[in-house]
Amino acid sequence: MLVAILFVLKLVVFALCAGAAISIIVFVPLTIYAIPYCLWVGHQHTIGKHKDKMQKEGIFKTARNATILYKSWITRKEPTF
């Protein structure tokens, strides 16, 4: 009985550690990728443009919009979200 309880406890600790590691591996680079977009949106908001982008949006939608913005910077076109 004690062996089973220790096994389950080790499994729970492993699952928590694996979840934390996967979260760090996914969300830290995603956050770094989105920082220039967030700064750009903040600047656009202060000059009165793109006010709809200041609403709460998820990190994956932010990453999608960041990709659109970076593509527009490379192609030298106006971004369309």
C-alpha positions, 0 to 999 in steps of 0.5 A: 500500500505504501509503495502505491502511495509513493508511486502516485506521489512521484507521478504527481510531482513529475506531472507538475514539473513537466507541466511547469517545464512545458509552460516555460518552454512555450510561453517565455519565447512567445512572450519575447516574440510579442513584446515589440508588437505590444510596444507598437500597439501601445504607441499606436494607441497614444497617437489615436490609432488601433484602439480596438487592439488595446482590448484584452486578447489572448497570447495566441491572438497577440502572436498572430497579430505580431506575425502580421505586423512583422510581415508588414514591416518586412514587406513595407506595407500597412498592416491589416489585422 
